[in-house]
Amino acid sequence: MTERINVLKLAPDAYQAMRGVERFLHACDVPPATLELIKIRASQINGCAFCLDMHFRDAKQAGETDERLWTVAAWREALCYTDAERAALALTEAATRLADRPDPVPDEIWADAAEHYPEEQLAALVVAIAQINAWNRICVVSRRAPGSV
């Protein structure tokens, strides 16, 4: 697969703005492991090999276990995730698949997330989900190659 265009190089102001969002997420109170799980799950749904490669590596470097990384796609059946992580993953799936149902983010998914995260963390989760979906779209459309960081 050949990269079509280097959006990050050709739109440096946009890239820097997105990096600003990443700095916010890095400093927020959502556990880093949860943020990586969100990034991995959305990237799986969106078929973004570049982001999957990067976030699997980041998660491993941060101490994430192989079992948890291997089973993100089947998180509902896996026993290794906390209730809070499950709520974040459910919210991630709903917000990533907006067109898949008439009520894209049902109240029960939101209520479950709100049970586990205070409002500031919920806001950060929403931003994190939107951000990884934006990165996925840039990388998939431009055909950014895995491992090219």
N, C-alpha and C positions, 0 to 999 in steps of 0.2 A: 504494500500500500504506500503510495506516494503522497506526501503532504501537499495539499492544494495551495495553501496560503498560510503565511505566518501572521495571524491576526494580532498576536501579542506584540510583534515587532512593528507592524504597520499601523497599529492603533495604540501607541504607548500611553496616551492619557487615559484611555479606557482601561488598559491593563493596570495602571497605577491606581485607578479608582477601585478596581476589584481587589487589588492587593490591600487597600485600605479596609475593605470589608473583612478580608482575611485577618488583618491585625486585630480588628474588633473581636472576631470570633476566637482568636488565640487568647485574648485577654478576658473573655466572658467566663461566667461561673459554671457553664455546662461542662461536665467532665470530658476531658480530651478523648477518652475512649469512646464515649457516646458520639462525639462529633465525627470521629473516624468511621464508626459503624454507619452513621447517616450517609457519609460520603460514599462509602463502599456500596451500600444498598441502592442508593439513587443511581450510581454509576452502573450497577448491574442492570437495573431496569432500563436505563437509557443506552446500554451497549457501548459504553465509553471505555475502551481498552486502556487508553492513556491514563485516565483518572483511576481506574481500577489498579493498574500497575503502581502508580504513585502512592495511592492511599493504603494499599496492602503493605508496601514497603515502609511507609510512615508508621502504620499501626504496629508492625513487627519491631521497628526501632524503638517504639514507645513501650514495648514489652507485651503487646497483645499476644495471646496464645493462638497456635495453629487451629485448635478446635473451634474457637470463636470465629476466626476468619473463614474457615472452610464452610461454616454453617450459616453465614449471614443470610444467604438466599433462602434458607429454610428455617429462619429464626423462630417461627411459630412452633415448630416441632422440637427444636433444640432446647436442651435444659440449661444451657450455660449462660443465659442472659437474665439480667435482673428485670423486675417488673417495670422499672423506669426505662430501661433500654428498650424493652418491648413496646412501651408506649411511644417512645421516640421513633422506633422503626415503623410502627403502624402509621404514625403521622407522616413520616417520610414517604412511605408508599402512597398514601392517599394524596398528598400534595404533589407528588411526582406524576401520578396518573390522573390528573384532573379531568380528562375527557372520558374516563372509563365508567362513570356513573352519574346519575342526575344530581346527587348531592355529593360532590367530590370529597369533602371532608366532613363526614357525618358527626353529629353532636357526640356520639359515644366515643369516637376516636379522640376528639378534642377534650372531652371530659376526662378521659383516661390520662392523657398527657398532662392536663391541668392538675390532676390528683398527685402527680409525681414531680412536677416542676413549678416553682413560683413564677409569677408573671414575667419577671425579667428574664428568666431562663427560657420560658416559652417564647418570648419575643426573639431571643437569640436562636432558638431552634428553628423558628420560621425563617429567619434570615439565613441560617446555615443551609436549610433545605433549598431555599431559592438560589443561594450562591452556587451550590454544587450543581444544581440543574443548569444554571447559566454556564458554568465551566464545561459541563458535559456537552452542551449544545455547541459551544465554540470549538471544542476539541473534535467532536464527531463530524461537524460540517467541514472543518478544515483538514480532517484526517490526520490529526496529530498522532505521531507514532509512539507507542508505549516505550518507555525507557529513554525518551529523548530529552529528559530534564538534565 
